[in-house]
């Protein structure tokens, strides 16, 4: 460590040294005792005053040592580097509080993004359904040859399989053997393909295969069982029967075509069991029933026959919900 002596200190030091050296020349007596010099001053009345001086080299050495000692840190004072235990605990506590405040907000923001993506999926499905209707003058059949215990050889092909060419999946559609059942070996390879537009990003199942086949979190509306039995079927997605827009007399803006049916065990885009008649409130159906349900907080998304996507809340009036699931029931079009 280097210490610099100020100008005034240097000048004072020089004067003292010069005076100590010039004393003999001024008629004063000087004697040396040990390492110092004793100077006698003659005063009035014949008395003398004696004063001792250090030699020049020892005076400089003393000043230098003093200044260095002041600048040098004490050896018994160790440098403090790092945090104490209390400081560390306080920092960890503050970080925990901040994370507790931020995580719910981050999760909510992520759910908003997933819900928007799910809405876009339904919007794409709606465009494809309207394009299909524009070409064939009808919506696709909800299910071709529903399979029953009495006739287990039925094909049971879903509306979503016939929609593939309108979802930019023409090569996949061409690889299907539509003359055979959905679960035939001839269709096993094509049916194992996961089609992102049929998967809700919020669903816990995600893109995991269902019984070896690509999942589908959206089901066609076959009718409703809230108000009365669904016979004859009241919805726009029927079994072995086409429905045209002209047959939807309730209005395309008041009739559901497709809705979320997240996590249903037979929810596969090739399996014709992905149609249903609504029987429960939103998000309340048992696991074995396919119904309008999702893992979005507070409700589920649905697609109307005019191509609009609508979020149905869990507290929607059941009478109004039943009316949305019929194509020609003449129910009230105003939600209560």
C-alpha positions as CSV (number, residue, x, y, z in Angstrom):
1,X,0.0,0.0,0.0
2,X,1.4,3.4,-0.9
3,X,0.8,6.6,1.2
4,X,1.6,10.1,0.0
5,X,2.7,12.9,2.4
6,X,1.1,16.2,1.8
7,X,2.9,19.3,0.7
8,X,2.5,21.2,4.1
9,X,3.8,18.1,6.0
10,X,6.8,17.9,3.8
11,X,7.6,21.6,4.2
12,X,7.3,21.5,8.0
13,X,9.4,18.4,8.1
14,X,12.1,20.1,6.1
15,X,12.2,23.2,8.3
16,X,12.6,21.0,11.4
17,X,15.5,19.1,9.8
18,X,17.2,22.3,8.7
19,X,16.9,23.9,12.1
20,X,18.3,20.9,13.8
21,X,21.3,20.9,11.4
22,X,21.9,24.7,11.6
23,X,21.9,25.0,15.4
24,X,25.7,24.8,15.9
25,X,26.2,27.5,13.3
26,X,24.0,29.9,15.3
27,X,26.4,29.7,18.3
28,X,24.3,27.0,20.1
29,X,25.9,24.0,21.7
30,X,24.8,20.6,20.6
31,X,25.7,17.3,22.1
32,X,24.7,13.8,21.0
33,X,23.0,11.4,23.4
34,X,22.3,8.0,22.0
35,X,20.4,8.4,18.9
36,X,19.3,12.0,19.6
37,X,20.9,15.4,19.6
38,X,20.6,17.8,22.6
39,X,20.8,21.5,21.9
40,X,21.3,24.2,24.5
41,X,19.8,27.7,24.0
42,X,21.3,30.8,25.7
43,X,18.6,32.9,27.3
44,X,18.6,36.3,28.9
45,X,20.0,36.3,32.5
46,X,22.5,33.5,31.7
47,X,20.0,30.6,32.0
48,X,19.9,27.9,29.4
49,X,17.1,25.9,27.7
50,X,17.9,22.4,26.5
51,X,16.0,20.7,23.7
52,X,16.7,17.4,22.1
53,X,16.2,16.6,18.4
54,X,16.1,13.4,16.4
55,X,18.5,13.1,13.6
56,X,17.2,13.7,10.1
57,X,17.1,10.1,9.1
58,X,15.3,9.0,12.2
59,X,12.7,11.8,11.9
60,X,11.9,10.8,8.4
61,X,11.6,7.2,9.3
62,X,9.2,8.0,12.2
63,X,6.9,10.1,10.0
64,X,6.8,7.5,7.3
65,X,6.1,4.7,9.7
66,X,3.2,6.7,11.3
67,X,1.6,7.4,8.0
68,X,1.9,3.9,6.8
69,X,0.4,2.6,10.0
70,X,-2.6,4.8,9.5
71,X,-3.2,3.7,5.9
72,X,-2.6,-0.1,6.6
73,X,-5.8,-2.0,7.7
74,X,-5.6,-3.6,11.1
75,X,-4.6,-7.2,11.1
76,X,-7.2,-8.2,13.6
77,X,-10.1,-6.9,11.4
78,X,-10.9,-9.7,8.8
79,X,-12.6,-8.7,5.6
80,X,-16.3,-9.6,5.5
81,X,-17.3,-11.4,2.2
82,X,-20.7,-13.0,1.6
83,X,-24.1,-13.0,3.5
84,X,-24.9,-13.8,7.0
85,X,-27.5,-16.5,7.8
86,X,-30.1,-14.0,8.7
87,X,-29.6,-12.1,5.4
88,X,-29.9,-15.3,3.5
89,X,-33.1,-16.3,5.2
90,X,-34.6,-12.9,4.5
91,X,-33.7,-13.1,0.8
92,X,-35.2,-16.6,0.5
93,X,-38.4,-15.5,2.2
94,X,-38.8,-12.5,-0.1
95,X,-38.2,-14.6,-3.2
96,X,-40.9,-17.1,-1.9
97,X,-43.4,-14.3,-1.4
98,X,-42.7,-12.9,-4.9
99,X,-43.1,-16.3,-6.5
100,X,-46.3,-16.9,-4.6
101,X,-47.7,-13.7,-6.1
102,X,-46.4,-14.2,-9.6
103,X,-47.2,-17.9,-10.2
104,X,-51.0,-17.6,-10.2
105,X,-50.7,-14.7,-12.7
106,X,-48.4,-16.6,-14.9
107,X,-50.7,-19.7,-14.9
108,X,-53.7,-17.5,-15.7
109,X,-51.9,-15.9,-18.6
110,X,-50.9,-19.4,-19.9
111,X,-54.5,-20.6,-19.7
112,X,-55.7,-17.5,-21.6
113,X,-53.2,-18.5,-24.4
114,X,-54.4,-22.1,-24.4
115,X,-58.0,-21.1,-24.4
116,X,-57.4,-18.8,-27.4
117,X,-55.6,-21.7,-29.2
118,X,-58.6,-24.0,-28.5
119,X,-60.9,-21.3,-29.9
120,X,-58.8,-21.1,-33.0
121,X,-59.1,-24.9,-33.4
122,X,-62.9,-24.7,-33.3
123,X,-62.8,-21.8,-35.7
124,X,-60.8,-23.9,-38.2
125,X,-63.3,-26.8,-37.8
126,X,-66.1,-24.4,-38.4
127,X,-64.6,-23.1,-41.6
128,X,-64.0,-26.7,-42.8
129,X,-67.6,-27.7,-42.0
130,X,-69.0,-24.7,-43.9
131,X,-66.7,-25.5,-46.9
132,X,-67.9,-29.1,-46.8
133,X,-71.5,-27.9,-46.8
134,X,-70.7,-25.6,-49.7
135,X,-69.4,-28.5,-51.7
136,X,-71.9,-31.2,-50.8
137,X,-74.9,-29.1,-49.8
138,X,-75.0,-30.7,-46.4
139,X,-72.9,-31.1,-43.3
140,X,-71.1,-34.4,-42.9
141,X,-72.9,-37.3,-41.2
142,X,-72.3,-37.5,-37.5
143,X,-71.7,-41.2,-37.6
144,X,-71.7,-43.7,-40.4
145,X,-73.1,-47.1,-39.2
146,X,-73.3,-46.8,-35.5
147,X,-72.0,-50.0,-33.9
148,X,-74.3,-51.8,-31.4
149,X,-73.8,-55.1,-29.5
150,X,-76.3,-56.7,-31.9
151,X,-74.2,-55.7,-34.9
152,X,-70.5,-55.3,-33.9
153,X,-69.2,-55.2,-37.5
154,X,-70.6,-51.7,-38.3
155,X,-68.0,-49.3,-39.6
156,X,-68.8,-46.5,-37.0
157,X,-66.8,-43.8,-38.9
158,X,-66.9,-40.2,-37.5
159,X,-67.8,-36.9,-39.1
160,X,-64.3,-35.7,-38.3
161,X,-62.7,-38.3,-40.5
162,X,-64.7,-37.0,-43.5
163,X,-63.6,-33.5,-42.7
164,X,-59.9,-34.2,-43.2
165,X,-59.6,-32.9,-46.8
166,X,-60.9,-29.5,-45.6
167,X,-58.3,-29.4,-42.9
168,X,-55.3,-29.8,-45.2
169,X,-55.1,-33.5,-44.5
170,X,-55.9,-34.9,-48.0
171,X,-53.1,-37.4,-48.0
172,X,-54.2,-38.8,-44.7
173,X,-57.8,-39.0,-45.9
174,X,-56.6,-40.9,-49.0
175,X,-54.8,-43.5,-46.9
176,X,-58.0,-44.5,-45.0
177,X,-60.0,-47.5,-46.0
178,X,-63.5,-46.1,-45.5
179,X,-65.1,-49.3,-46.6
180,X,-63.9,-51.0,-43.5
181,X,-64.6,-50.3,-39.8
182,X,-62.7,-47.5,-38.0
183,X,-60.8,-50.0,-35.9
184,X,-59.8,-52.4,-38.7
185,X,-56.2,-53.3,-39.3
186,X,-56.3,-51.5,-42.6
187,X,-56.9,-48.2,-40.8
188,X,-54.6,-48.7,-37.8
189,X,-51.7,-46.8,-39.2
190,X,-53.6,-43.8,-40.5
191,X,-55.8,-43.7,-37.4
192,X,-52.7,-43.4,-35.1
193,X,-51.9,-40.0,-36.5
194,X,-52.4,-37.1,-34.1
195,X,-54.2,-34.1,-35.8
196,X,-53.4,-31.0,-33.7
197,X,-56.7,-29.2,-34.7
198,X,-58.7,-31.9,-32.9
199,X,-56.8,-31.6,-29.6
200,X,-57.6,-29.0,-26.9
201,X,-54.3,-27.6,-25.5
202,X,-55.8,-27.4,-22.0
203,X,-56.8,-31.1,-21.9
204,X,-54.8,-33.3,-19.6
205,X,-54.7,-36.1,-22.2
206,X,-52.9,-33.8,-24.7
207,X,-51.7,-35.6,-27.8
208,X,-51.6,-39.0,-26.1
209,X,-53.2,-41.8,-28.2
210,X,-56.5,-43.2,-27.1
211,X,-56.6,-47.0,-27.7
212,X,-53.8,-46.5,-30.2
213,X,-55.8,-43.9,-32.2
214,X,-55.4,-40.1,-32.5
215,X,-57.5,-38.3,-29.9
216,X,-60.4,-35.8,-30.5
217,X,-61.5,-33.4,-27.8
218,X,-64.5,-32.1,-29.8
219,X,-67.8,-33.9,-30.4
220,X,-70.8,-33.4,-32.8
221,X,-74.1,-32.4,-31.3
222,X,-76.6,-35.2,-31.7
223,X,-79.4,-33.6,-29.6
224,X,-80.4,-33.1,-26.0
225,X,-81.9,-35.1,-23.1
226,X,-82.3,-32.2,-20.7
227,X,-85.9,-31.4,-21.5
228,X,-87.1,-34.6,-23.1
229,X,-85.8,-37.9,-24.6
230,X,-83.7,-37.4,-27.7
231,X,-86.0,-39.4,-30.0
232,X,-86.1,-38.7,-32.8
233,X,-82.7,-37.1,-32.5
234,X,-82.9,-33.3,-32.4
235,X,-79.3,-32.2,-33.3
236,X,-77.6,-31.4,-36.6
237,X,-75.0,-34.3,-36.4
238,X,-77.0,-37.5,-36.9
239,X,-76.4,-41.2,-37.6
240,X,-76.5,-42.1,-41.2
241,X,-78.3,-38.9,-42.1
242,X,-77.2,-35.6,-43.6
243,X,-78.5,-32.3,-42.3
244,X,-78.6,-29.1,-44.5
245,X,-78.6,-25.5,-43.3
246,X,-82.1,-25.2,-44.6
247,X,-83.2,-27.8,-42.0
248,X,-81.8,-25.8,-39.1
249,X,-84.9,-23.7,-38.7
250,X,-83.9,-22.4,-35.2
251,X,-81.2,-20.4,-37.1
252,X,-77.6,-21.2,-37.7
253,X,-76.6,-18.6,-35.0
254,X,-78.6,-20.4,-32.4
255,X,-77.7,-24.0,-33.1
256,X,-74.6,-25.8,-31.9
257,X,-72.7,-28.1,-34.4
258,X,-69.7,-29.1,-32.3
259,X,-68.6,-28.6,-28.7
260,X,-65.8,-29.6,-26.4
261,X,-65.9,-33.1,-25.0
262,X,-62.5,-33.2,-23.5
263,X,-61.0,-36.5,-22.2
264,X,-63.8,-38.8,-23.3
265,X,-62.4,-42.4,-23.5
266,X,-63.8,-43.0,-27.0
267,X,-62.8,-39.5,-28.2
268,X,-61.0,-40.4,-31.4
269,X,-61.2,-38.5,-34.6
270,X,-62.0,-41.7,-36.6
271,X,-64.4,-43.2,-34.1
272,X,-68.1,-42.3,-34.7
273,X,-68.8,-42.3,-30.9
274,X,-67.6,-38.7,-30.8
275,X,-71.2,-37.4,-31.1
276,X,-73.5,-37.0,-28.1
277,X,-76.9,-35.7,-26.9
278,X,-76.5,-33.2,-24.0
279,X,-77.9,-34.4,-20.7
280,X,-76.0,-32.4,-17.9
281,X,-74.9,-29.0,-17.1
282,X,-71.6,-27.8,-18.5
283,X,-68.6,-29.7,-17.0
284,X,-70.7,-31.9,-14.7
285,X,-71.2,-35.1,-16.6
286,X,-69.7,-38.4,-15.3
287,X,-66.6,-39.8,-17.0
288,X,-68.4,-42.5,-18.9
289,X,-70.8,-40.0,-20.6
290,X,-69.7,-37.9,-23.5
291,X,-71.1,-34.4,-22.9
292,X,-70.1,-30.8,-23.2
293,X,-67.1,-30.5,-20.9
294,X,-63.6,-29.1,-20.8
295,X,-60.8,-28.3,-18.5
296,X,-61.1,-24.6,-19.1
297,X,-62.1,-22.8,-15.8
298,X,-65.7,-21.8,-15.8
299,X,-67.1,-23.4,-18.9
300,X,-66.4,-24.9,-22.3
301,X,-66.1,-23.7,-25.9
302,X,-68.6,-24.6,-28.6
303,X,-69.1,-24.0,-32.4
304,X,-72.3,-22.7,-33.8
305,X,-73.7,-23.6,-37.3
306,X,-72.8,-20.2,-38.6
307,X,-69.1,-20.7,-37.8
308,X,-68.9,-18.6,-34.7
309,X,-67.2,-19.9,-31.5
310,X,-69.1,-19.4,-28.3
311,X,-67.9,-19.9,-24.7
312,X,-70.6,-21.6,-22.6
313,X,-70.4,-20.9,-18.9
314,X,-71.1,-23.5,-16.3
315,X,-74.0,-21.5,-14.9
316,X,-75.8,-21.3,-18.2
317,X,-79.6,-21.8,-18.0
318,X,-80.3,-25.5,-18.8
319,X,-83.4,-24.7,-20.9
320,X,-81.4,-22.3,-23.0
321,X,-78.6,-24.9,-23.3
322,X,-81.1,-27.5,-24.4
323,X,-82.4,-25.1,-27.1
324,X,-78.9,-24.6,-28.5
325,X,-78.6,-28.4,-29.0
326,X,-81.7,-28.6,-31.2
327,X,-81.9,-27.7,-34.9
328,X,-85.7,-27.1,-35.1
329,X,-87.1,-26.9,-31.6
330,X,-88.4,-23.3,-31.8
331,X,-87.0,-22.6,-28.3
332,X,-86.3,-19.1,-27.0
333,X,-83.1,-17.6,-28.5
334,X,-82.4,-15.4,-25.5
335,X,-80.2,-16.6,-22.7
336,X,-81.6,-16.2,-19.2
